[in-house]
Structures are given as structure tokens and as C-alpha cells.
Amino acid sequence: MAEQEEDVIERDEDDYGLDPKLVQSILDALSDGDAARIDALMEPLHAADIADLLEQISSSERRALVGLWSKGIDGEILSEIDESIREDVIEALPHDVLTEAVRELDSDDVVDLIEDLEEPVQERILDALPDSDRVAVEQSLTYPEYSAGRLMQREVVTAPEHWTVGEAIDFLRTAKELPDQFYHVILIDPRWHPTGYVTLGKLLSSKRATPLKDILEDSFRTVGVMEEEGDIAYAFNQYHLISVPVVDEDDRLAGVITIDDAMAVLDEEHEEDILRLAGVGEESSISDGALQTARQRLPWLIVNLFTASLSAIVISQFQNTIATLVALAALMPIVASTGGIAGTQSLAVAVRALATRDLTASNARRVVLRELGAGLLNGLGLAAILGIAGSLIFGAPLLGLVLGLAMVVNQIVAALGGVLVPLALDKLGLDPALASGTFVTTMTDVMGFFAFLGLATVILL
């Protein structure tokens, strides 16, 4: 017992996430087949930390851990597991454990759990649900992916619009089944149309005789089942919403979307944008194998191969200039790489602003002019530094002038490209994060080489 206690790694209160020493202790216990030690190490962990642990270890270790850990995977842990390993974990679970875990979940969590799984695995989970829950989940799956119908949960708390606070409280106290978490009591008319909602705080702080209509929230709004989940997540963030009722085509209450699901959508979209900007595929994960990782990255590497060829073509047009002044070959990467960094800076700001809808048609001109000014100022500052350095190192003031002018040109191109390319892609209805990086890098490389070598040909030869 003392040995087990020594294995439980104490962590500072401010140290969030998994401690590597703890992970190693769990793996050591796993290799020894020590189930009691695994139980002691896993007991204090939050469901999110357990999900992270399952993602960090190998597939064989994952299956061994699921088999040895006596507590087992419950619904909370199952909902936290990354989709890249979800199917692997589910297949390792005994049927009774999976059944109990799935029945603990709200309908939206079950939909999120199974929507990307293979059909046999989906059926295994659906079979574990009570008939009423299965029908609700199957109906949610009929809605388009990334729609409110997929995102919403069916478990809602409603009250007739003519009720008082006392009637609502009595109902909540006697109700056999309520969602584990809810924030509003939704008022409905006889046709099941939502007409407003009341927060739990207002409900508990008001007198019993108070009509619910008198304490409605001003933030009330509804969304349709077909609305894009990205637009809904934006509304939550923009208007500080806690939950939103979802209505069907006849404006009848179909479900509710809560803030935790909306924030999860925002988090997923930000993660996808980062991965797309890097050209590694929006579903990349550290648990992916080498072959899967290569398949995700190879297409963009091939695209970059062709775009890099444009730079090679530009350079080949100035072979005589480079042959005459060999120093140009050493200086070319400075112009191109500095422009690439500046383009990436401008691009990151623009893509983020488009995602948060801070960059719109109404302020696009001002943002473009700002980037133009910033690019010009950065170019002049770098031109002064590199121009003087080039003159002193190579003893050729004109070479320093060429280097400085090329730097100004490429900084302006980078700044403008970083904002104009994502704006153009957004205007065409394409994801600005998808290909902006490739286009901007190509622009800065091609224009950097062309400006530098072209100016060198005109001024130095």
C-alpha cells in the first residue's frame, strides 16, 4: 500500500494537464500487470486527463489499460476521447461497460460520439441505448453535418408560458428525469413553440406567485435545425449566450444548444484553421500512424513543389546576372525568407479576423491600407539595416541599395498578399485558411527574387 501511495504523483494546483512522471508510472504499472497500482494512479484523474492519457499511449497500451483498470471507461470519459482514437477505445470495451457508459450521455454527446464511426460500431452503440433515446439520436443523424440539428441535445426543460415560479419549481422537484446540466427553463405555447426562457437564478430568486412571463430574459432567440453550427457558435460568443432553443421547420421546439457545445465548435474551428494554414490536414493527430500522417501532408507538399518551381523559373531568367555577381546568390534567401515571415504575420491576423468576423467588407479597405502602411514601414526599416550591412560587408554601396529596395518591395507584397489572398478566397466562398499560406509564400518568393535580381540587373550591370 505504501508503495502504491509513493506512485501517486502529487502536482501543484496550478499545474494543469498530465504530469509525464504520472504517465510513466501508469505505463510501468501496465507493463507489470499491476491492476491495483493502476487503480490508485488513475483514481484522482479528471475525465479529460484520462482521455488525454489514452491518446498519448500506443494502441496496444490503450487496450491493455482498458482491460486492467477496474473502474473502466464511463460516459464522461467517453465523451472526452479524441475522435482519432474513439473507435479503437470503443472496440476494446466490453459490451456491458459500453452500454452503461453510453446511457450516461446526453443525446448530443451520443451523436458526437458516433457520427464519424464505422456503421458496425455505430450499431453497437445504438443497440446499447433505450428505444426512445435511439430514435432521438437517429433523428439527429438525419440532419446535415455541422448543422444545429446535429449539435443540439434533445433533453430540454420546458414549462407552459402561463405558469408561475412556484409551479415551475414544483415541477422541477418532482420531475423524474432532468438533464444533468441546464441553464434555462424554456417557455412554450400549446403548439410547442418556444416563446421565451427564464434563467435558474431568476427562478430561484423570485417569489412563487410571480408569472414566468415577468422574469423572461432579454437574450432569448431561437435557431433553426438547419443553421450552420459555426454561425451559432459565433452568436454565442458575440452575444454572451448560455443556451439557445432549436426549432424545426414549423418553429416547434426540437432541442437546445448549450454554451459548452458552442465553445467546443469554436475550439474545433480554430484548431482546423491552424492545421489548414500549416497544410497538414484538419484531422491530424499525434495518435496517427506514419502512413496516415504522410497521406495527409503529401498533397500540400506536392502543391508546394509546383509553386516553388515558379521561383526556380524566375531565378533561371537571371542566370547571367547571378554568374556576374555571385554575392547575389548568398543574399537572395534573405529577401525571400523575410518576405515570407511578414506574409505569414499578415496572413495569420487576416484569417483570424475573418473567422471572428472582425474583418468584413465594410472595413476591408481600411485594413488593407493599414497593412500597406505597415509593410512600407517595415520595408524601410529593414532596407536601412540590410542596405548598410550589404554595403559594408561587400564594399558595394549599389549592392546595398539594390538589397534595400528589394526588401521594401517584398515587404509591401507580403503585407498586401497576407490580407488580400484570404479576402479573395473568402469572397469566392472558400475557406481562407485552406490555401492562403501556399499562395502568400509563393507571392513573396517569386516577387522577392524578381525584385532583387531585376533591380540588380538594371542597377549593377
N, C-alpha and C positions, 0 to 999 in steps of 0.2 A: 504493500500500500504506500509506504514511504517513497519507494522507487517511482510509483505512478505519480505521486504528488510532485516529485522533482521534475518529471517530464512536462508538467503543465507550465507553459511559458507565461510568465507574468509580463504584461505590457503596460506601458504608460497610457494614461487615459486619453492623451492627445494623439496617440499613435494608432491611426485607423488602418484597416486593411490587414492582410495576413502577415505575420512575422515569419520570415524564412526559416528561423530555427524551429518554429512550431510545425511548419510544413515538413521539415526534415525529420522531426521527431515522429510525426504521423507515418511517414514513409518507412522509418526504421521499425516502428511497431507493426506495420503492414508486412514487411519482409519477415518478421519474426512470427507472424500469425497471432499476435497478442491482441485478442478482441477486447479484453478488459482495459488494456492501456489505450487502445483506440477510443473506447467509450469515454475515458477520463479526459483525453485530449480534445475530443470533439464536443463535449458537453457545453463548454462556455461559448462556443462559436455561434454567431448570428447566421441566419439562413443565407444571407448574401455572401458571407465569408465562406460558408460551406460550398456554395455554388462556385465561387472563385477557386477554391481548392480543387474541386472536381475538374475545372477547366485547365488548371496548371499541371496536373499529373497526366501520365500516359493512359491510354485506353485500357491496358491490362491492369494497371494500378487502380484505375477507376472502378473496374468491375470487381476487383478483389476487395476494395474498400466497401462497396455497396453490400457485398456478401458478408463481411465481418462485422460491420457496425450494427450493433443490436438495435439502436433507436430507429435507424432506417430513414429513408427519404420521405418527408411529409409534403403536404401541399404547398406550404410556404417556400420550402427549398426548391420544389419542382418548378414553381413559377419564376424563381430567380435564375435558373440554369440557362446559360447561353445557348442559343438555338444551334450553334455549331456542334455541340455535344449532346443535345437534348435526346435525340433518337438513340444514341449509344447508351445513355443512362436508363432510359425507359425500357429498353430491351433487356437490361441487366436486372430489372426489378421483378421480384416475384409478383404473381397476379394479385394476391391479397394486399400486398403493400401498395401496389399501384392503384388498386381500387379505393383504398382508404385515402390515399393522397389526393386523388382526383376529386373525390367527393367533398374535400375540404375547400375546393376552389370556387370562386365566383365564375359565372358563365363567361365573362370577358377573358379571364385568365385561362380557362379551358380552351377557348377559341385561339388565343395567342399561342397556347402550348402546342396545338395540333395542326394549325393551318399550313405549316411548311413540312409536315411529316409525310412519310410514305403512307399509302392507303391502308396497308395491313396494320401499321402501328396506330393510325387514326382509329381504325375499327376497334382495336384493343382498348383504347381509352374510352371511346364512346360506349362500348359494352359495359364499362365499369360505372357508368352514370345511371341514376334513376331515369325512368322513361320521360318524365316531364323535363328534366334538365337536358337530356339528349335531344329532345325536339327543339329546345331553345337554342342549343349550340349548333345544331344542323341548320336551323333557320338563319342564324348569324353568318354561317359559312356561305350562304347563298348570295350575300351581299358582296360587292366588289372588294378586292383587297385594297387596303388603305382608305376605306370609307368609314363613316360614323357607325354604320351597321355592324361592321366587324369589330370596331373599337369598344362599343357600348357594352355595359353589363345589363342583364335583364332584371336583376334583383333591384327593385326600387321601392321606396316608401311613399305611399300616396295617402291623401285624405280628401274627402269631398270638400268643395270650396265653401260650403255653408257651415262647416264645423267650427267649434270654439277650441281654444287652447286646451281646456280640460278634456274635451272629447278626444283630441289628438293624443294627449299624454296617456289617457286610459287605454287607448288603442295600442300604443307602443308598449305599454306594460304587459298587456295580455297577448300580444301577437306571438304566435308560436315560432315563426321564422322571420328574422330580420337580417339584412346584410351585415357582415362583420364590421364594415365601415360605411357610414353615410353621413352627409353633411346637411342635407335639406329634406324637409317634408314637402313633396310636390302636391299642389292643389289641382284637382281635376274636376271637370264638369260631368254631367251624366253621360255624355258621349265619349268620355275618356280623353278629352282634350286638356292638356296642361294649361292652367291659367295663371300660375304664379308659384312661388315657393317661399318657405319660411326656414330660417336657419335654426339649428338646435338651440343655439344660445338665446335667440329671441323667444323660442318656445318655452324654455325653462325659466326665463326671467319675467314672463308676462303672467297676468292674473288668469285664472281658469276661465272666467267668463268672457275674456277677450276674443272676438271673432278672428279667425286666422287671416281673413282679408285685411284686417287692420295692421298687421305686422309683416306684410309682404316685403320682400327685398326688391330694391330698385334695379338690381343687376340681372333680373330674370330675362332670359332669352331662350329660344329653342334652336336646335339644328336638325336638318333633315338626315335621314338614314343614308342618303347618297352623297352627302358632303364629304370633301376630302379631309382626311384626318390632319394633314398639315395645316390647313386653314383653321381647323378647330383648335389645334394646339396654339396657333398664333393668337386666336381670340382669347384663350385662357391667359396667356402671358400678357397680352395687351390690356385686357380689361380686368385683370386680377380676379378671375372667376374661380370658384371652388368646385362646382359641378354644373352640368348643363343637361336638361332633358332632351332626349332624342325622339323625334316624331316621324311617323311613316307618311306615305303619300296622302293620307286622309287627315293628317295633323293629329292623329291619335298617338298617345304616349307609347313608345316602343321600348325605351330603356333610358339609361343615363350614363353620361361620361363624367368621370371624376378627375380631379386635378392630378392624381398620381399617374393615371394613364396618359393624360395630355403631356405631362412633363417627360414621360418615357418616350413619347413620339418626338418631342423636340430633341431629346438626347440622341435618339437614333438618327435623326436627320443631320445633326451636327457631326456625328461620327461618320455617316456616309459621305458628307461633304469633304471631310478631311481625307478619307480614303480615296475618294474620286480625284481630288486635287493631286494626290500622290500617284495616281494611276495604278493602284494595287487591288482594285475591286472592292465593291461596297460590302461584301460579305466575308472579307478576310478576317482571320482569327489566328491567335497564337497556337490554337489546337489543330490547325490544318496541317496536313502532311506536305512533304516536299513537292510531290507531283501536283497536288491541288493548288499549292501556292504558285508553282511555276505556270500553271494554266491561267491563273488569274492575272499574272503580271506580264506574261509574254505578249499578248496583243498590243498593250501600250508600248512595250519595248520595241516591237516591230514598227508601230506608228512613229515612234521617236527616231527609229533608224532612217525612215524615209525623210522626216523633217530635217534631221541632221545632214542628210545628203544635200539639202538646199544650201547649207552653209559651206559644204565642200565645193559645190558648184561655184559659189561666189568667190571663194578663195582661189579656185583654179583660174579665174579670169584675170588674176593679178600675179601670175607666176613670175613674170619678168620683174615686176616691182619688188617682190619678195627676194628674188635672186640678187637684185642690185643692192637692196638694203636688208641684210639678214636680221638686223635688230628688230625689224617689224614682226618677224615670226615669234620672237620672245614676248613682244608687247601685245599681240592680238588677244591672247586669253584674258588679259586684264580688262580690256574694254568689254568683251563679251560676258565674262562672269559677273562683273559689276552691274552691267545692264540686266542680267538675269536675276540677280538678287533684288534689284529695285523693282523689276516687273513682278516678282513674287510678292513683295511687300504690298504693292498697289493692288494686286490681284486678291490677296487674302482679305484686305479691307473691303473691296468691292463685293466679293462673293458673300462675305458675312453680312454686309449691309443689304444685299438683295434678299438673303434668307430671312432677315428680320424685318424686311420691307421698309427699312430706313432710306434706301436708295430707290427712288421712283422716277417716273417721267417728269414730275414737277421740279425735282431738284437735281436731275442728271446733269444739266448744263453747268450748274454751279460746282458740282463735284468734279466734272471733267476739267474745268478751268482751275480748280484747286490743285488737282494732280499735275496739270501742265505747269503751274507755277512752282510746285514742289520739285518736279523733275528738273526744271530750269535751274532753280537754286542749288539743288544737289549737284547737277552737272557742272555748274560754275565753280562750286567748292572743290569738287574732285579734279576739275580741269586745272585749277590753280596748283593743287598739290602734285598731280602727276606731270603737269607741264614743266614745273620747276625741277622735279626729280628727274624727268627724262632728259632735260637739257643738261643737268649737271652730270648725270651718270654717263650719257653717251656723247657729251660735248657737242650737241647739235641743237641749238635753240629752235630751229624749224621743226625738228622731230618732236620736241616738246609741245610746240604749237599744234601740230597735227594730232598728237595724243590728246591734248586738251579739248580741241574742237570735236573730235570723235566722241569723247566722253560726254560732252554736252548733248550732242545729237542722240546718243544711245540712251541717256537718262530720260530725255523727253519722250523718246519712243517707248521706253519701258513703262514710264508713268502713264502715258496715254493708253498703251496696249493693255495694261493691267486693269483699267476700268472700262475701256471701250469693248474689249472682247467679251467679258461676261455680260455686259449690257446688250450686246448684239445677240448673243446666244439666248438670253432671257427673252428678248423681243421675238425671236423665232420659236419660242415655246420649248427650248431645250434647257437642260439643267446646266447652269453656268459653271458648276464645279466639275462637270464631266470631262471637258476637253480644253478648258481655258488655259491650264498650265502648259499644255503642249504648244498651243498657238502662241502664247506670250513668249515662251522660251525660244521658239523658232524666230519670232519677230526680232527679239533682242540680239540673237546670234547673227542672223542674216544682216540686219541693219548695222550692227556693231562692226562686223567685218567689212561690209560695203563702205561705211562711212570712213573707217580708219584707213583701209587700203586705197579707197578712192581719193581721199584727201592727200594721202602720201604720194600717189601718182601725180596729182595736179601740182602740189606744192614742192615736193622734194626732187622730182625728176624733170 
